[in-house]
């Protein structure tokens, strides 16, 4: 028995009172779905947790109608301070039921209990608390005086931080005065349904938040529903692209938080012990199922060997296994599908010539597991340096000069996040300026806070969540504000009358399909 | 005996130079009452792509210039436009068929719009950025940065100069570079504006002006992977939904068409539409 072998310390599941079946949460009630119910399983054991209702297009329509009614009749008529009070209530209820939510999250998602308990759920409460206070201060959100809500928000969230992503979406939407139809990810519906119970305890007016569980068809029906005014999506760039296409030509406001391939840049003057912890946290936090994960390590050549040696030593101390165990560092991969994707990309990494390394560790026999993995000798053209793996897989590249580090870091269609490790303040600021990414962590990584805007450049999407910016996305500026003139002389309108638009649209050249 | 006038050859404004279209094509521009005015260059998709290359090359310098410097350059445009008022008034009277008074008002408004936007260059960041009170030992700031290369279909109705200025000025304020397709029927003041830009300390490639058919060029700009934002303000009469669909391929930011006299009216929102918010967490803990 080595010093790493601890006795099991599983968190108790006794405080969970799960039902065998969960319905959809529409208009304040749990109702049966019209689609075929599906299993939600524990990815660590592959055992069924509960059966989840599957919303079809008619269910989605009912949910959107409920949200619209609630918007027209109740929510838009409430004062900001009353909306805020509901959000404060929700924040408190989440805190009260924090342990239960953490256990449910770990059960359903496979993430270590120490993460759901110490990161996810506390941030959920913080998110509602932060936006609660905004609800009666919308004039200061940065979109001008007396902004209005957009209406019904359609929100589709991923499986990597199920309850936290729900909070990122619902809290600002409600604070701004919108009503919501939210679709959780197919493999992680559970905590959203427990959250629906919290909404009942908070006595939130019926229809203000509706939760429709289901598959991709459910999400598609929701996003494409003509009755929604705003679409907020977190997930893959491929799915985000499809959403951007599907809402083209409509006046739906869109917020997209998509994929990433973040560079974590370590200069030779970095605080090395902290950097090692930051690298580990950057890519192995939440099994690497993080869109802003530091999946590309860029190390200055002179310290490459030292960093890799320390990294391997540190990884050898990580404990992989039962997510419910309080000592577990690395939990289960969320689904068989995701595990297959990680295996495929890592196999390609080897085939393309990168060197693969994982610590010795025994994988449990049931469930979905993947050893923390490092690839060295990775070149910028390798798939593992370009594609988002969304797993505990780190690709290590090197650089000699800061300019090379910046060029390599920016050499990706993504632009969500990046990390910089250096003790030299002027270098840190200069590099942070040059990185084309929406969130930069300097001498830290994977920090999240409700006060801090989060979101990407380029193909990592658009719009921000968190902070004042995250609130503004859910608000519509007061009409007519943009009509300010720069001079008081004759308005341009009288200069040259606008030609009335012809009914026929000029077709644009479609020949370029051959690109 | 009256003096024989020397007419101007209207070409494209691309990368700081005034080339003809690589395609060799031109199209006739006639005055409001049908009189021949000029053969404008009819830019091709290759010209559009060359313009994107020029805009990309110019981005680092323009985005990297100090806000004070960008503000002065934008103000300089207003100065030079003021100096050439008579020329612009004459061109607008000829091509739009409006009264000299109305043309003067349009030029005045265009000049003042440059002045208004110039003043924003070193202020928009203070208004749109902020410090964030995160729960931990971090100095956390959110600041807007330019989105990158912005392709614009200029307003095709209303004043030809004012529409163009209203569309390009806000994109330039935060440091974006621009490829703009001018008013198809009335492109003369756009090319003359290029001459103003060329002598206003605006670095070559920061603004690239194409004349010709928006319907022909817009799809290539919309689907171009090196175009970061697409302003369809003047694309209302095109099949613009397909342009927005094409732009989705690389998650290009899209502004939808605006119609009516308030199209592209001056606003801070128009500047911020072409920015990205960067949030930086600086650790305070490592003393």
Boltz contact constraints between the chains, C-beta under 6 A:
constraints:
  - contact:
      token1: [A, 241]
      token2: [B, 248]
      max_distance: 6.0
  - contact:
      token1: [A, 244]
      token2: [B, 248]
      max_distance: 6.0
  - contact:
      token1: [A, 245]
      token2: [B, 245]
      max_distance: 6.0
  - contact:
      token1: [A, 245]
      token2: [B, 248]
      max_distance: 6.0
  - contact:
      token1: [A, 248]
      token2: [B, 241]
      max_distance: 6.0
  - contact:
      token1: [A, 248]
      token2: [B, 244]
      max_distance: 6.0
  - contact:
      token1: [A, 248]
      token2: [B, 245]
      max_distance: 6.0
  - contact:
      token1: [A, 249]
      token2: [B, 241]
      max_distance: 6.0
  - contact:
      token1: [A, 249]
      token2: [B, 244]
      max_distance: 6.0
  - contact:
      token1: [A, 271]
      token2: [B, 286]
      max_distance: 6.0
  - contact:
      token1: [A, 432]
      token2: [B, 280]
      max_distance: 6.0
  - contact:
      token1: [A, 439]
      token2: [B, 279]
      max_distance: 6.0
  - contact:
      token1: [A, 440]
      token2: [B, 280]
      max_distance: 6.0
  - contact:
      token1: [A, 441]
      token2: [B, 281]
      max_distance: 6.0
  - contact:
      token1: [A, 442]
      token2: [B, 282]
      max_distance: 6.0
  - contact:
      token1: [A, 443]
      token2: [B, 283]
      max_distance: 6.0
  - contact:
      token1: [A, 443]
      token2: [B, 286]
      max_distance: 6.0
  - contact:
      token1: [A, 444]
      token2: [B, 281]
      max_distance: 6.0
  - contact:
      token1: [A, 444]
      token2: [B, 283]
      max_distance: 6.0
  - contact:
      token1: [A, 447]
      token2: [B, 281]
      max_distance: 6.0
  - contact:
      token1: [A, 449]
      token2: [B, 134]
      max_distance: 6.0
  - contact:
      token1: [A, 449]
      token2: [B, 135]
      max_distance: 6.0
  - contact:
      token1: [A, 451]
      token2: [B, 132]
      max_distance: 6.0
  - contact:
      token1: [A, 451]
      token2: [B, 133]
      max_distance: 6.0
  - contact:
      token1: [A, 451]
      token2: [B, 134]
      max_distance: 6.0
  - contact:
      token1: [A, 452]
      token2: [B, 132]
      max_distance: 6.0
  - contact:
      token1: [A, 452]
      token2: [B, 134]
      max_distance: 6.0
  - contact:
      token1: [A, 452]
      token2: [B, 140]
      max_distance: 6.0
  - contact:
      token1: [A, 452]
      token2: [B, 279]
      max_distance: 6.0
  - contact:
      token1: [A, 453]
      token2: [B, 142]
      max_distance: 6.0
  - contact:
      token1: [A, 453]
      token2: [B, 277]
      max_distance: 6.0
  - contact:
      token1: [A, 453]
      token2: [B, 279]
      max_distance: 6.0
  - contact:
      token1: [A, 457]
      token2: [B, 276]
      max_distance: 6.0
  - contact:
      token1: [A, 459]
      token2: [B, 251]
      max_distance: 6.0
  - contact:
      token1: [A, 462]
      token2: [B, 253]
      max_distance: 6.0
  - contact:
      token1: [A, 464]
      token2: [B, 277]
      max_distance: 6.0
  - contact:
      token1: [A, 467]
      token2: [B, 132]
      max_distance: 6.0
  - contact:
      token1: [A, 469]
      token2: [B, 277]
      max_distance: 6.0
  - contact:
      token1: [A, 482]
      token2: [B, 265]
      max_distance: 6.0
  - contact:
      token1: [A, 482]
      token2: [B, 267]
      max_distance: 6.0
  - contact:
      token1: [A, 483]
      token2: [B, 262]
      max_distance: 6.0
  - contact:
      token1: [A, 483]
      token2: [B, 265]
      max_distance: 6.0
  - contact:
      token1: [A, 486]
      token2: [B, 112]
      max_distance: 6.0
  - contact:
      token1: [A, 486]
      token2: [B, 113]
      max_distance: 6.0
  - contact:
      token1: [A, 486]
      token2: [B, 116]
      max_distance: 6.0
  - contact:
      token1: [A, 486]
      token2: [B, 266]
      max_distance: 6.0
  - contact:
      token1: [A, 487]
      token2: [B, 109]
      max_distance: 6.0
  - contact:
      token1: [A, 487]
      token2: [B, 112]
      max_distance: 6.0
  - contact:
      token1: [A, 489]
      token2: [B, 105]
      max_distance: 6.0
  - contact:
      token1: [A, 489]
      token2: [B, 108]
      max_distance: 6.0
  - contact:
      token1: [A, 490]
      token2: [B, 105]
      max_distance: 6.0
  - contact:
      token1: [A, 492]
      token2: [B, 109]
      max_distance: 6.0
  - contact:
      token1: [A, 492]
      token2: [B, 159]
      max_distance: 6.0
  - contact:
      token1: [A, 492]
      token2: [B, 162]
      max_distance: 6.0
  - contact:
      token1: [A, 493]
      token2: [B, 261]
      max_distance: 6.0
  - contact:
      token1: [A, 495]
      token2: [B, 102]
      max_distance: 6.0
  - contact:
      token1: [A, 495]
      token2: [B, 105]
      max_distance: 6.0
  - contact:
      token1: [A, 495]
      token2: [B, 106]
      max_distance: 6.0
  - contact:
      token1: [A, 495]
      token2: [B, 159]
      max_distance: 6.0
  - contact:
      token1: [A, 496]
      token2: [B, 96]
      max_distance: 6.0
  - contact:
      token1: [A, 496]
      token2: [B, 98]
      max_distance: 6.0
  - contact:
      token1: [A, 496]
      token2: [B, 158]
      max_distance: 6.0
  - contact:
      token1: [A, 496]
      token2: [B, 159]
      max_distance: 6.0
  - contact:
      token1: [A, 498]
      token2: [B, 157]
      max_distance: 6.0
  - contact:
      token1: [A, 498]
      token2: [B, 158]
      max_distance: 6.0
  - contact:
      token1: [A, 498]
      token2: [B, 260]
      max_distance: 6.0
  - contact:
      token1: [A, 498]
      token2: [B, 261]
      max_distance: 6.0
  - contact:
      token1: [A, 499]
      token2: [B, 157]
      max_distance: 6.0
  - contact:
      token1: [A, 501]
      token2: [B, 236]
      max_distance: 6.0
  - contact:
      token1: [A, 501]
      token2: [B, 237]
      max_distance: 6.0
  - contact:
      token1: [A, 505]
      token2: [B, 239]
      max_distance: 6.0
  - contact:
      token1: [A, 506]
      token2: [B, 215]
      max_distance: 6.0
  - contact:
      token1: [A, 506]
      token2: [B, 237]
      max_distance: 6.0
  - contact:
      token1: [A, 506]
      token2: [B, 238]
      max_distance: 6.0
  - contact:
      token1: [A, 507]
      token2: [B, 239]
      max_distance: 6.0
  - contact:
      token1: [A, 508]
      token2: [B, 215]
      max_distance: 6.0
  - contact:
      token1: [A, 508]
      token2: [B, 218]
      max_distance: 6.0
  - contact:
      token1: [A, 508]
      token2: [B, 219]
      max_distance: 6.0
  - contact:
      token1: [A, 508]
      token2: [B, 238]
      max_distance: 6.0
  - contact:
      token1: [A, 508]
      token2: [B, 239]
      max_distance: 6.0
  - contact:
      token1: [A, 508]
      token2: [B, 242]
      max_distance: 6.0
  - contact:
      token1: [A, 509]
      token2: [B, 216]
      max_distance: 6.0
  - contact:
      token1: [A, 509]
      token2: [B, 219]
      max_distance: 6.0
  - contact:
      token1: [A, 512]
      token2: [B, 219]
      max_distance: 6.0
  - contact:
      token1: [A, 512]
      token2: [B, 220]
      max_distance: 6.0
